[in-house]
Amino acid sequence: MKIFRQGSINPFEAYQKQQAQLKKVDTQDNRDPAISKGDILELSSDIKRIENYAKKIKDLPEIREGLVKEIKEQMKAGTYYIPPEKIAENLLNLMGK
């Protein structure tokens, strides 16, 4: 069986024709020919919400000044209390047990 080519397609020529057509359409619409009508990035509302939360978290202070002040006052007054069970639990967690 023999296969004969009946009009070969040169990919480079096809690409050039496509680019020429895009430029023609863009110039007719008074657009910059360098900008094509190709891909558009559109973020979902969930991503936009996550970005908004991330910005808010960045704006939060790293140290909660109010809590630190409250604990310092309790320590000065001698009223600061940590349950021994909580201390033991955290020590065990640090040791990986």
Contacts in CASP RR format, 6 or more apart in sequence:
PFRMAT RR
TARGET T0000
AUTHOR 0000-0000-0000
METHOD contacts of the structure
MODEL  1
MKIFRQGSINPFEAYQKQQAQLKKVDTQDNRDPAISKGDILELSSDIKRI
ENYAKKIKDLPEIREGLVKEIKEQMKAGTYYIPPEKIAENLLNLMGK
22 33 0 8 1.000
22 36 0 8 1.000
22 37 0 8 1.000
23 33 0 8 1.000
25 37 0 8 1.000
26 32 0 8 1.000
26 33 0 8 1.000
26 35 0 8 1.000
26 36 0 8 1.000
26 37 0 8 1.000
27 33 0 8 1.000
43 51 0 8 1.000
71 80 0 8 1.000
74 80 0 8 1.000
END
